């Protein structure tokens, strides 16, 4: 029994070390893009995207939203999610076509980045594209994001919920 526990412990340590080393070889920075067509005009989709306070009513990943005071004077929000809280600040707002938001994170954060939303009218609907330019400092998170969860997970969840909000069951597509 003791030998079996030692072997199990050694396997767990070896697995952890393998994940850490593999994550060390993966790039810290990444760019990922997801897109979806929403069956509504750009102005209507824009109003929904820009209404951060209403986000919990249509995206179940967000439990509540809280307005923040940002030292740089930007519009900022705290997204309280089941996985934790994320501070988001608006960097650029060109209604109804471009919105750029930045995750508020310190230099020691495990991850962070920028989302650029692009809205383009398309045959009476609106194509919403999110480009994530991000980084993952934590090597274990980097490994998991690069192999298990994927870099598109949060964007896809957001875009799928946005489509459902507008009565669509479309799923996002990934772009290179």
C-alpha positions as CSV (number, residue, x, y, z in Angstrom):
1,X,0.0,0.0,0.0
2,X,2.8,2.4,0.9
3,X,4.6,1.6,-2.3
4,X,1.4,2.3,-4.3
5,X,1.0,5.7,-2.6
6,X,4.6,6.6,-3.3
7,X,4.2,5.7,-7.0
8,X,1.0,7.7,-7.1
9,X,2.7,10.7,-5.5
10,X,5.6,10.4,-8.0
11,X,3.2,10.3,-10.9
12,X,1.4,13.4,-9.7
13,X,4.6,15.3,-9.3
14,X,5.8,14.2,-12.7
15,X,2.5,15.3,-14.3
16,X,2.7,18.7,-12.6
17,X,6.3,19.2,-13.7
18,X,5.4,18.1,-17.2
19,X,2.6,20.7,-17.4
20,X,4.8,23.4,-16.0
21,X,7.6,22.7,-18.4
22,X,5.3,22.4,-21.4
23,X,3.6,25.7,-20.4
24,X,7.1,27.3,-20.3
25,X,7.6,26.5,-24.0
26,X,4.3,28.0,-25.0
27,X,4.2,31.7,-26.0
28,X,3.2,34.1,-23.3
29,X,1.3,36.4,-25.7
30,X,-1.5,35.3,-28.0
31,X,-4.1,36.7,-30.4
32,X,-7.4,34.9,-30.9
33,X,-10.4,36.0,-32.9
34,X,-14.1,34.8,-32.7
35,X,-16.9,36.1,-34.9
36,X,-20.7,35.6,-35.1
37,X,-23.6,37.1,-37.1
38,X,-26.3,38.6,-34.8
39,X,-29.8,38.9,-36.3
40,X,-30.2,42.6,-35.4
41,X,-29.1,46.0,-36.7
42,X,-25.7,47.3,-35.6
43,X,-27.1,50.1,-33.5
44,X,-29.3,47.7,-31.5
45,X,-26.4,45.2,-31.0
46,X,-24.1,48.1,-30.0
47,X,-26.6,49.3,-27.4
48,X,-26.7,45.8,-25.9
49,X,-22.9,45.4,-25.9
50,X,-22.3,48.9,-24.4
51,X,-24.8,48.4,-21.6
52,X,-22.4,46.8,-19.1
53,X,-24.9,47.0,-16.2
54,X,-27.3,44.7,-18.1
55,X,-24.7,42.1,-18.9
56,X,-25.7,39.7,-16.2
57,X,-29.3,39.6,-17.6
58,X,-28.1,37.8,-20.8
59,X,-24.7,36.3,-20.1
60,X,-24.9,33.8,-17.3
61,X,-21.1,33.8,-16.8
62,X,-21.4,37.2,-15.1
63,X,-23.1,37.3,-11.7
64,X,-23.1,41.1,-11.3
65,X,-21.4,44.3,-12.5
66,X,-20.0,47.1,-10.4
67,X,-18.9,50.5,-11.6
68,X,-15.3,51.4,-10.8
69,X,-13.3,54.6,-10.4
70,X,-10.4,54.4,-12.8
71,X,-7.3,56.4,-12.0
72,X,-6.8,57.1,-15.7
73,X,-10.4,58.5,-16.0
74,X,-11.7,55.7,-18.2
75,X,-15.1,54.1,-17.9
76,X,-14.4,51.0,-15.8
77,X,-16.4,48.0,-14.5
78,X,-15.8,45.1,-12.3
79,X,-17.3,41.9,-13.7
80,X,-18.0,39.4,-10.9
81,X,-18.0,36.0,-12.4
82,X,-18.1,32.5,-10.9
83,X,-14.4,32.2,-11.7
84,X,-13.5,35.5,-10.0
85,X,-13.7,39.2,-10.5
86,X,-12.3,41.0,-13.6
87,X,-11.8,44.7,-13.9
88,X,-12.5,46.1,-17.4
89,X,-11.8,49.6,-18.7
90,X,-13.0,51.1,-21.9
91,X,-10.0,52.2,-24.0
92,X,-11.8,53.3,-27.2
93,X,-15.5,53.8,-28.1
94,X,-16.5,54.5,-31.7
95,X,-20.2,53.8,-31.8
96,X,-21.5,51.7,-33.4
97,X,-18.5,50.0,-34.9
98,X,-15.5,49.7,-32.6
99,X,-15.2,49.1,-28.8
100,X,-11.8,48.4,-27.2
101,X,-11.7,47.2,-23.6
102,X,-8.7,46.4,-21.4
103,X,-8.5,44.1,-18.5
104,X,-7.3,45.9,-15.4
105,X,-4.5,43.8,-14.1
106,X,-1.2,44.5,-12.4
107,X,2.1,43.4,-13.7
108,X,2.0,40.2,-11.6
109,X,-1.4,39.1,-12.9
110,X,-1.7,35.5,-14.2
111,X,-3.4,36.8,-17.4
112,X,-4.7,39.9,-19.1
113,X,-5.3,41.7,-22.3
114,X,-7.4,43.7,-24.7
115,X,-10.7,42.8,-26.4
116,X,-11.4,44.7,-29.7
117,X,-15.1,44.4,-30.7
118,X,-15.9,45.2,-34.4
119,X,-19.5,45.5,-35.5
120,X,-20.1,45.3,-39.3
121,X,-23.6,45.4,-40.9
122,X,-24.2,42.2,-43.0
123,X,-27.4,41.5,-44.9
124,X,-29.7,43.1,-42.4
125,X,-27.8,41.6,-39.5
126,X,-24.6,42.5,-37.7
127,X,-21.3,40.6,-37.7
128,X,-19.7,40.9,-34.3
129,X,-16.0,40.0,-34.2
130,X,-13.9,40.0,-31.0
131,X,-10.1,40.1,-31.3
132,X,-8.3,39.2,-28.0
133,X,-4.7,40.3,-27.7
134,X,-3.8,38.8,-24.4
135,X,-1.1,37.3,-22.3
136,X,-0.9,34.4,-19.8
137,X,2.0,34.7,-17.4
138,X,1.2,31.6,-15.3
139,X,2.8,28.6,-17.1
140,X,0.2,26.2,-15.8
141,X,-2.7,28.4,-17.0
142,X,-0.8,28.8,-20.3
143,X,-0.6,25.1,-20.8
144,X,-4.3,24.6,-19.9
145,X,-5.4,27.4,-22.2
146,X,-3.3,26.2,-25.0
147,X,-4.3,22.5,-24.8
148,X,-7.5,22.0,-22.8
149,X,-9.6,25.1,-22.7
150,X,-8.5,26.9,-25.8
151,X,-7.9,30.6,-26.3
152,X,-11.4,31.3,-27.5
153,X,-13.4,30.1,-24.6
154,X,-14.5,33.3,-23.0
155,X,-15.1,35.1,-26.3
156,X,-17.2,32.2,-27.5
157,X,-19.3,32.1,-24.4
158,X,-19.9,35.8,-24.6
159,X,-20.8,35.7,-28.4
160,X,-23.1,32.6,-27.9
161,X,-24.9,34.4,-25.1
162,X,-25.2,37.6,-27.2
163,X,-26.7,35.6,-30.1
164,X,-29.2,33.8,-27.7
165,X,-30.1,37.3,-26.4
166,X,-31.2,38.1,-29.9
167,X,-33.0,34.8,-30.5
168,X,-30.3,33.0,-32.5
169,X,-28.7,29.7,-31.9
170,X,-25.7,30.4,-34.0
171,X,-22.3,29.5,-32.7
172,X,-19.1,31.6,-33.1
173,X,-16.5,30.8,-35.7
174,X,-12.7,31.2,-35.1
175,X,-10.6,33.2,-37.5
176,X,-6.9,33.1,-37.9
